[in-house]
Amino acid sequence: MRTSFLRMAVVFCLAAAASVLGVPRSASAQITLEILNPTPRVQDVNFGIGGTFGFSVSHDVPDRYRVYATTGHQSAKWAADSDTLENILWMPNWGMDTCDYRWDPRNWDDRCLEGIGHYWKNIACGAAPCEWDGRWNAAPGSNNVSVYPVRYLWPRTDDWGTLGFSPIITKDVVNGVHSSPPTTGVESECQPHNPGAYASGAANAKAVQVKYADGSTRWFMAFNHMIHAEKETGYPWDPNQLHNSADKWRISWATSPDGANWTIHPQLLLRSTGEQTGTPLCSGGVLVTGLMVDNNYFYMTFTEVNTRNVYLARAAVNATTKVPGYGTWQIADGVSFGNFTWKSFTLGSRINLAAFGARPTFNPPSYAWGGPVRQTQIARVFASSAPYSASRYVALSGDLDASGNEVVNVFSSTSMSKEFTYESTAYLPADTRGPWGREFAFTHWPDNVPATPRIVSSQFDLWFAQQGTNPEYPQADPSPMVSRRTAKLRGGIFPN
């Protein structure tokens, strides 16, 4: 599948070494991560979404999950035999309304590359599923959207995409806001057909809800928009040389009054000089991996594509100016007496993160060279559901160990202002891995605060993007799939 190929070209890369930050705690005090298997909640099977990745999950009243995910199969339809999927938007229909890279992406069909979808489902289902396992509700209001490749529904036979579903953020929505995207003098060298640097897709939605002191709420999202960059090696253009093609990644910001209807803020959030130096040539940039709200701050984790480095940024929540809703953005650029030091940056500028002094975080004492994009998520985890129980900030960060095994490292801190300490390394089940590495997420609860603990160490949601196959149609193209699992933390302040 074309979309999968592009992402694989971007996210699998040789990684640079980073300084070792943090010393492991004593074995008796180490915090460890465990996936409970089999899960004690039989209804977990009801929370799987096919064809999705690059995601985040939020809890919302009345007791439901909202999943914001990258949708990668909107350019597909069933072949004539209704048993296999094909992307006929790509080939052989060369033309301005298809996904031919010889044309400006503003002229492509809006389903050509990835978009961001919004799904929701009720939680309180008791011992039985509350809705049919294979269906979700989806924006802009459709019910029972198929999320597995069911004939005539996902994708359909009459047209590309999923019946009853439309992404909430697409490349057309981005280009409608960023009508004059920032470019550089060498931009056209990598984009001979798109020198204006217009978006070709959107992905990696990290959405959170803020509860203000006056009782009102608002939603915010950090996400990536990507710009296809092709370095042509000769003419005529050769579709067999797709390995010369990849994407640039930039972080944008969006707001919503209800979590369903989103408005992209015209101010681009973050770029990096890595846009021009990646492998494949002319690919790279910054990829957002997590967004959290705590003590009236947004905290965002991001990685620079083609490196192993993970960075931490923050901005105060602005309760007066709720659009865009943030104060000054800063990146952690050092540690002084155990506390992070923060440095402001100019929004939308191309930052050389190394020269800027940005400090790579969440690196364990031992690691291998190379691997997929490092996903990193942070949550405040409580020792019990009792009000004002003890808590720690726990960061999960994917990586490779010294032998090259794919792992999730556990870090913790007593404060988001303090350096995180490496705790342990988790070797998770194979079925928690997706097609582009291990991607995971906590559930964001806007009221996960000391008075109302929601993420409790003994049993909490941990979501994964895994490689899924529909058992009904095993011959269909396997797709990435977001699913809910149950996890547990032990050790340290967390009871065994």
PyMOL commands that set and color helices and strands:
alter all, ss='L'
color gray80, all
select helices_A, chain A and resi 2-11+42-46+105-107+171-177+187-190+242-244+273-276+353-356+430-432
alter helices_A, ss='H'
color red, helices_A
select strands_A, chain A and resi 32-35+48-50+52-60+64-71+77-78+85-86+115-122+135-138+142-146+201-211+217-230+245-256+263-264+271-272+284-294+297-304+310-316+330-336+339-344+350-351+376-382+391-400+406-413+421-426+439-444+460-468+479-490
alter strands_A, ss='S'
color yellow, strands_A
deselect
rebuild
show_as cartoon
